[in-house]
């Protein structure tokens, strides 16, 4: 297995064990590929659920630019819901998992089709 395949398996396990979600592996794979090389950098591969600048980056770069959503309070609520689902106390929130959950939350899976 490649390093990316190993990471996809790790993210799928996180979705099942920490979020109670059975992942669509084709969608998860596309989300991981969309994250690019950031998944290989330990700092960039995770999202801090408590750091506002990090959450703003997720909102601006993923929700608005990638998914094409409009700026609004519902974006912050969606991010908050995903962080809650992943578990606020969970220290390692993988970016690919957060993005996957956000794509589902906002029903934007079609962006990856």
Wavefront OBJ file of the C-alpha trace (Angstrom):
o trace
v 0.000 0.000 0.000
v 1.116 3.547 -0.674
v 1.521 6.140 2.034
v -1.672 7.835 0.818
v -3.578 4.526 1.019
v -2.351 4.109 4.590
v -3.600 7.582 5.464
v -6.979 6.951 3.807
v -7.349 3.796 5.930
v -6.447 5.817 9.042
v -9.007 8.499 8.170
v -11.688 5.869 7.495
v -11.007 4.355 10.922
v -11.330 7.806 12.527
v -14.663 8.352 10.790
v -15.977 5.003 12.056
v -14.551 5.058 15.573
v -14.670 8.738 16.541
v -17.523 10.069 14.420
v -19.798 7.042 14.046
v -19.823 7.470 10.261
v -19.341 4.686 7.745
v -17.316 6.437 5.051
v -17.970 6.408 1.335
v -14.457 5.320 0.407
v -14.600 6.793 -3.111
v -15.571 10.206 -1.716
v -13.023 9.975 1.108
v -10.292 9.162 -1.423
v -11.237 12.205 -3.527
v -11.265 14.462 -0.468
v -7.814 13.175 0.538
v -6.460 13.766 -2.966
v -7.986 17.260 -2.855
v -6.026 18.016 0.323
v -2.834 17.622 -1.678
v 0.535 17.380 0.041
v -0.786 18.869 3.311
v -1.751 15.367 4.486
v 1.947 14.450 4.684
v 2.867 17.412 6.902
v 2.071 16.619 10.559
v 1.075 20.218 11.338
v -0.976 20.848 8.195
v -2.638 17.416 8.300
v -4.639 18.338 11.393
v -7.157 21.057 12.232
v -7.184 22.831 15.573
v -10.790 23.048 16.681
v -9.976 25.789 19.177
v -7.815 28.121 17.082
v -9.976 30.748 15.345
v -7.415 31.444 12.614
v -7.414 27.742 11.729
v -11.212 27.623 11.597
v -11.226 30.754 9.412
v -8.810 29.029 7.027
v -11.118 26.003 6.806
v -14.070 28.310 6.140
v -12.351 30.484 3.518
v -10.200 27.940 1.701
v -12.484 24.919 1.838
v -16.099 25.928 2.340
v -16.068 29.113 0.266
v -13.361 28.474 -2.346
v -13.588 24.689 -2.804
v -17.261 23.972 -2.080
v -18.531 27.295 -3.427
v -20.615 28.190 -0.380
v -21.597 31.764 0.453
v -20.182 33.510 3.546
v -22.626 33.397 6.431
v -23.290 32.278 9.984
v -24.353 28.846 8.735
v -20.733 28.134 7.742
v -19.519 28.704 11.305
v -22.387 26.582 12.623
v -21.473 23.798 10.206
v -17.821 23.870 11.262
v -18.888 23.859 14.910
v -21.204 20.881 14.305
v -18.410 18.925 12.604
v -15.902 19.711 15.378
v -18.517 18.599 17.921
v -19.166 15.366 16.003
v -15.429 14.639 15.738
v -15.081 15.296 19.476
v -13.801 18.550 20.911
v -11.488 16.673 23.278
v -9.988 14.679 20.392
v -6.578 16.298 19.959
v -5.872 15.067 16.421
v -8.627 16.161 14.078
v -7.404 15.162 10.654
v -8.005 17.776 7.971
v -9.248 15.200 5.443
v -11.801 13.869 7.955
v -13.004 17.387 8.821
v -13.322 18.224 5.106
v -15.158 14.960 4.433
v -17.625 15.656 7.244
v -18.102 19.249 6.056
v -18.809 18.082 2.493
v -21.474 15.735 3.889
v -22.869 18.364 6.278
v -23.376 20.888 3.480
v -24.466 18.185 0.988
v -21.656 19.139 -1.399
v -20.415 15.654 -2.270
v -21.094 16.515 -5.920
v -18.014 18.789 -5.913
v -15.931 15.586 -5.820
v -17.856 13.606 -8.436
l 1 2 3 4 5 6 7 8 9 10 11 12 13 14 15 16 17 18 19 20 21 22 23 24 25 26 27 28 29 30 31 32 33 34 35 36 37 38 39 40 41 42 43 44 45 46 47 48 49 50 51 52 53 54 55 56 57 58 59 60 61 62 63 64 65 66 67 68 69 70 71 72 73 74 75 76 77 78 79 80 81 82 83 84 85 86 87 88 89 90 91 92 93 94 95 96 97 98 99 100 101 102 103 104 105 106 107 108 109 110 111 112 113
